[in-house]
Amino acid sequence: MPSSLTINGLTRVIAHIGFPTQTFKSPMIYNPYFTDAGINAVVVPFSCEAHNYPAFLKAVFGNTNTAGALITMPHKVATVGLIDRVAPAAEIAGSCNAVRLGADGRLEGDMFDGEGFVRGIRRKGFAPQGKSALILGCGGVGSAIAASLAAAGAERLALFDTRAESAGALAGRLNKHYPALAVETGGNDVRGFDLVVNATPLGMYDGDPLPADVSRLSPETFVGEVVLREATPFVRAAQQRGCTVQLGTDMLFEQIPAYLEYFGLPSTTPENLRRLAQLD
């Protein structure tokens, strides 16, 4: 087992593309795993501004040792229009956070935020099939979670966003791909749902209001969070109600095995990634 990352002429490269890059966490999660497992691959951050992104994305995949690309802000929406094939989850989300070269040499992309969320709740004992869910926030991550819940067999999705047009547009995209799915838009009342997801930024900063009235949560409701903090006020309030919860950081670690599979690299478990990560 190698003790440090070794890069040579056979190293597969995953490009992590965004701007700015100083907050990127992926290299500190993927690369310790690659080192520990003896996988000749590396995640490299690329600080690419919007005006240069279309040309840069194409150039990245002109290299034969590119395994794939992780796409983050501000490029996730633009990527949908720059690739040849868009997976349903990315089409519904209207954004894409993973790109690879298909067997025919064409660029294809997918969105894994929702996949990571669904993998996580399943591992915690919540099966989405036949269940109802309220998605609070219909931006990129909320749309991705809605798409993955629909793919996992959810029966009813309620969508809420302070911009009603965002919820309506997401409902239309879901209905196009899943015509049998019951989709509604409107309020943020959490009462009566099997699953409630905070897919808003509320909770990122101390003093943020809660995204919904938590006093109306049933203890049987599973509550999910996307904000990357260990315990937001929303999560703590849900736990006090007796709810099972999933943290935003859980979603992050759950989606990495899906990325690895997508890029054709040996996968692992979220627990192993957490054990090896060098985030401090």
C-alpha positions in Angstrom: 0.0 0.0 0.0 1.5 3.4 -1.0 2.1 5.9 1.8 1.7 8.9 -0.4 0.0 9.9 -3.7 2.1 8.9 -6.7 1.5 10.5 -10.1 3.0 9.1 -13.2 2.3 8.7 -16.9 -0.5 6.3 -16.3 -2.4 8.3 -13.7 -6.1 8.9 -14.4 -7.2 12.4 -13.8 -10.6 13.6 -12.5 -10.9 17.4 -13.1 -12.8 19.3 -10.4 -13.9 22.4 -12.3 -15.4 25.5 -10.7 -14.6 29.0 -9.6 -13.4 29.9 -7.0 -11.7 26.7 -5.8 -10.5 27.6 -2.3 -13.5 25.9 -0.6 -13.2 22.6 -2.6 -13.3 19.5 -0.4 -13.2 16.7 -3.0 -9.4 16.5 -3.4 -9.1 15.9 0.4 -11.7 13.1 0.2 -10.9 11.3 -3.0 -7.1 11.5 -3.0 -6.6 9.9 0.4 -8.8 7.1 -0.7 -6.9 6.6 -4.0 -3.7 6.5 -2.0 -5.0 4.1 0.6 -6.4 1.7 -2.1 -3.5 1.9 -4.4 -5.6 3.4 -7.3 -3.6 5.4 -9.8 -5.9 8.3 -10.0 -6.0 11.9 -8.7 -8.6 14.7 -8.3 -7.2 18.0 -9.4 -9.0 21.3 -8.9 -9.2 23.7 -11.9 -10.1 27.3 -11.2 -12.0 28.1 -14.4 -14.1 31.3 -14.9 -17.4 31.2 -16.8 -16.1 32.9 -20.0 -13.4 30.2 -20.4 -15.5 27.2 -19.3 -16.9 25.9 -22.6 -13.5 25.7 -24.2 -11.9 24.3 -21.1 -14.4 21.5 -20.6 -13.8 20.4 -24.2 -10.0 20.6 -23.8 -10.1 18.5 -20.6 -11.7 15.6 -22.5 -9.2 15.9 -25.3 -6.8 14.2 -22.9 -6.9 10.4 -23.0 -6.1 10.1 -19.3 -9.1 12.0 -18.2 -11.4 9.8 -16.2 -14.1 12.4 -15.8 -15.0 15.8 -14.4 -16.6 17.0 -11.3 -18.6 20.2 -12.0 -19.4 22.7 -9.4 -20.5 26.3 -9.2 -20.9 28.4 -11.3 -20.9 25.9 -14.2 -23.5 23.2 -13.3 -26.3 24.8 -15.2 -24.2 25.8 -18.3 -22.9 22.2 -18.5 -26.3 20.9 -19.6 -26.1 22.8 -22.8 -22.5 21.9 -23.5 -22.7 18.1 -23.5 -24.1 15.6 -26.0 -26.2 13.4 -23.6 -28.0 14.5 -20.5 -29.2 11.9 -18.0 -32.9 12.3 -16.7 -31.8 13.4 -13.3 -29.7 16.2 -14.8 -32.4 17.2 -17.2 -35.0 17.4 -14.4 -32.5 19.3 -12.1 -31.5 21.6 -15.0 -27.9 21.2 -13.9 -25.1 18.6 -14.2 -22.3 17.9 -11.7 -20.5 15.0 -13.4 -19.3 14.6 -17.0 -17.6 11.6 -18.7 -16.7 10.5 -22.2 -19.1 7.9 -23.5 -18.0 4.8 -25.4 -18.8 6.6 -28.7 -16.6 9.5 -27.8 -19.4 11.9 -26.9 -19.7 13.8 -23.7 -22.4 12.7 -21.3 -23.4 14.0 -17.9 -25.5 13.3 -14.8 -26.4 14.8 -11.5 -25.5 12.9 -8.3 -26.8 15.2 -5.5 -30.1 13.4 -5.5 -28.5 9.9 -5.8 -26.3 10.6 -2.8 -29.4 11.8 -0.8 -31.4 8.7 -1.7 -28.6 6.3 -1.0 -28.2 7.8 2.4 -31.8 7.6 3.5 -32.0 4.0 2.2 -29.0 3.1 4.4 -30.8 4.7 7.3 -33.9 2.5 6.8 -36.1 4.8 4.8 -37.4 3.2 1.5 -38.8 5.9 -0.8 -41.0 3.5 -2.9 -44.7 4.4 -2.4 -43.9 7.3 0.0 -44.8 11.0 0.1 -42.2 13.7 0.3 -42.1 17.5 0.7 -39.2 19.2 -1.0 -38.5 22.7 0.5 -36.5 24.5 -2.1 -36.6 23.8 -5.9 -33.2 25.0 -7.0 -30.5 22.6 -8.3 -30.1 20.4 -5.3 -33.9 20.2 -4.5 -34.6 19.4 -8.1 -32.0 16.7 -8.1 -33.4 15.1 -5.0 -36.9 15.3 -6.4 -35.7 13.5 -9.6 -34.0 10.7 -7.6 -37.0 10.2 -5.3 -39.2 9.9 -8.4 -36.7 7.4 -9.9 -36.8 5.5 -6.6 -40.5 5.0 -6.8 -41.9 7.8 -4.6 -45.7 8.1 -5.0 -46.3 11.8 -4.2 -44.0 14.8 -4.3 -45.0 18.2 -2.9 -42.7 21.1 -4.0 -42.3 24.4 -2.3 -40.2 27.4 -3.2 -40.5 31.1 -2.3 -40.3 31.6 -6.1 -43.5 29.8 -7.1 -42.3 29.6 -10.8 -39.4 27.5 -9.8 -41.7 24.9 -8.1 -44.0 25.0 -11.1 -41.2 24.5 -13.6 -39.8 21.5 -11.6 -43.3 20.0 -11.5 -43.4 20.2 -15.3 -40.1 18.5 -15.8 -41.0 15.7 -13.3 -44.3 15.1 -15.1 -42.6 14.8 -18.4 -40.4 12.0 -17.2 -42.7 10.4 -14.6 -46.3 10.9 -15.8 -47.7 8.6 -13.1 -46.1 10.5 -10.2 -48.5 12.7 -8.2 -46.8 16.2 -8.1 -48.2 19.2 -6.4 -46.9 22.7 -5.6 -48.0 25.2 -3.0 -47.3 25.5 0.7 -44.6 24.4 3.1 -46.7 22.7 5.7 -44.8 19.6 6.8 -47.7 17.8 8.3 -48.6 14.4 6.8 -45.5 13.6 4.8 -43.3 10.5 5.1 -40.2 12.6 4.2 -39.4 16.3 4.5 -36.3 17.7 2.9 -34.7 21.1 3.5 -33.1 21.8 0.1 -32.9 25.6 0.8 -29.8 27.4 2.0 -31.5 28.2 5.3 -29.4 26.9 8.2 -26.1 27.8 6.5 -25.7 30.8 8.8 -26.5 31.3 12.5 -29.7 33.2 12.8 -31.3 31.9 9.6 -35.1 31.2 10.0 -36.3 27.7 9.8 -37.6 26.7 6.4 -40.9 25.4 7.8 -42.9 25.1 11.0 -41.2 22.1 12.7 -43.9 21.9 15.4 -46.1 20.3 12.8 -43.7 17.4 12.2 -44.8 13.9 13.1 -42.1 11.9 15.0 -42.5 9.3 12.2 -41.4 11.7 9.5 -37.9 11.3 8.1 -36.2 14.6 7.8 -33.3 15.4 5.4 -31.0 18.3 5.2 -28.7 19.5 2.4 -26.8 22.3 4.2 -23.2 21.1 4.9 -23.2 21.6 8.6 -23.2 18.8 11.2 -26.4 20.0 12.9 -28.5 22.9 11.6 -31.3 24.3 13.7 -33.7 22.5 11.4 -32.1 19.2 12.1 -31.9 19.8 15.9 -35.5 20.8 16.0 -36.6 17.7 14.0 -34.5 15.5 16.3 -36.3 17.0 19.3 -39.6 16.0 17.7 -38.3 12.4 17.6 -37.6 12.3 13.8 -34.9 10.3 12.2 -32.6 12.7 10.2 -30.0 12.8 7.5 -27.3 15.5 7.6 -26.1 17.4 4.5 -22.6 15.9 5.1 -24.1 12.4 4.9 -25.4 13.2 1.4 -21.9 14.4 0.4 -20.1 11.2 1.4 -22.9 9.0 0.0 -22.6 10.4 -3.5 -18.9 9.9 -3.9 -19.2 6.1 -4.4 -21.7 6.9 -7.2 -19.3 9.2 -8.9 -16.5 6.6 -8.7 -18.8 4.0 -10.3 -19.8 6.6 -13.0 -16.1 7.3 -13.8 -15.3 3.6 -14.0 -13.0 3.6 -10.9 -13.1 1.2 -8.0 -15.7 2.3 -5.5 -15.8 2.2 -1.7 -18.1 2.9 1.2 -19.0 6.3 2.8 -17.6 5.1 6.1 -14.2 4.4 4.5 -14.2 7.8 2.8 -14.9 9.5 6.1 -12.2 7.5 7.8 -9.6 8.5 5.3 -10.7 12.1 4.5 -8.2 14.9 5.3 -10.6 17.8 5.8 -8.9 19.5 8.7 
